[in-house]
């Protein structure tokens, strides 16, 4: 096979795709609960931008099982984000697995990738209107 596929992918970018069984319900959730408005849209899809990243919520007959984090937001102040989202009735998940527990909706995660320069991360998870599991994380330096 000619060409370096991994090299071509490495020069690209990554964008998340989240399924929605009811696109208008999802639009309301992202607007009213998260304060996000579509940057662009087309029939069956809403494109959102956050910083230099983007994600799409698309009309789908399928649904996510919601058993794993499908997308994560990286923030500078997790406590403020959690307070703001709770004020808009966003419910954070309780996680209780070996070595990983949430307290008041937030988990303290030991260790991180060396390239981040962080010694750990703090995280919280919630579901959107379509059952997609979304995370919010803050690096701990």
N, C-alpha and C positions, 0 to 999 in steps of 0.2 A: 504494500500500500504506500503510495507516494504522499509526501507532505507530513508534517508533524501536527497531527490533530490536537494533541494536548497543547502545543504552542499556540495554535490558532484559537483554541478556547481560552487559554490564559490571557490573550490579548483582548478578549471580548469582555462583556459585563454580564452580571447575573440579575435577573428580575423574577420576583415571586409571582405566581399565579394562584389565586384563591377562588375556589368554586362558590357560587351562590345559587341556591334554588330560587330565591326571590331577589332579583337585582335591585329593585326599588327599596325593599326592606333593608338590604345591605347598604345602599346609598345613605339612607336615613341614619343607620347605626354609625357609619363612619363619619358622617357630618355631625350628628347630635351628640354622640358619645365621645368620639375621638377628635372632633374639631377639624376633620380633613375633608376637603372638597376635591372632586376629580380635577386633574390638570387637563385631561382630555377624555373624550368618550367616543364610542362607536356603538352601533347596535349590538347589544349583548355584552358590552365590556366597559369598565370604568378604569381609567389609568390615573394612579395617584403618584405624586412625587413627595419624597421626604428627604431633604438634603440633596445629596447627589445620587440617591437611589430611587427606584420606582417599583411599584407593584400594581398588579391588575386584579380586579375582582370581576369575574366573568359569569355569565348566566350558564348554569349547568344542570343537567338532569341528575347528575351524581352528587353525592355529598361526601364531605370529608369524615373519616371516622373520629376525628378530634382526639386521637390517642397519642399524638406527638406534636411538638411545636412545629408549626408550618411556616412561621415568619417571626422574626424578632426585630424590635426597635432598640437601638442603642442610644441611651440618653446620658446626660451629665448628672441629673439629680433624680434618682428613682423615687425617693420619698415624695417629692413634689408631684411627680407624674401620678403616682398611686393615689395621693390625696385628691388631685384634680379629677381623675377618672372615677374614683368612688363617689365624688360629689355629683357625677352624672350617672350614677347607678350602675357603673361597671362592676361586676362581681369578679374578684380574684380567686383563683383556684387554690385549694389546699393540696400540697404535695407531701407525701410521706413515703419515702422509699429509702433503702439503705444508704446512709451517708448523705441524705439530701432531704431536708425538711423545710417547710415554710413556717414562719412565725408571723402572724398578722398579715399573711399574704406574700411575704418576702422571704426568699431563701438566700442564705450566705453560702457562696460556693467557693471552696478553697482551690487555689491554683488557677492558672490560665496559660494561654499560649505564650511562650517566651517573647515572641515578636510584639506582643501588646505592651510589654513593660509593666503589666499589672500583676499583682500578687493574688488576685481573685476577682470575683464578680458577685454582684447582688442581682437577683432576678425575681420577676413576678409574672404570672400567666393569667390570661383571661380568654374567654371565647367571644367571637363576634356573633352577630345575629344569625349566622349560617352554621354555627358549630365549629368553625375553624379555631384552633388553639393558637393564640398569639402570645409572644413573650415580650417583656421589656427588661433590658439589662443595663447595668451601670458597672463599669470597670472600677475595681478597687486598687488604688496605687499605693 
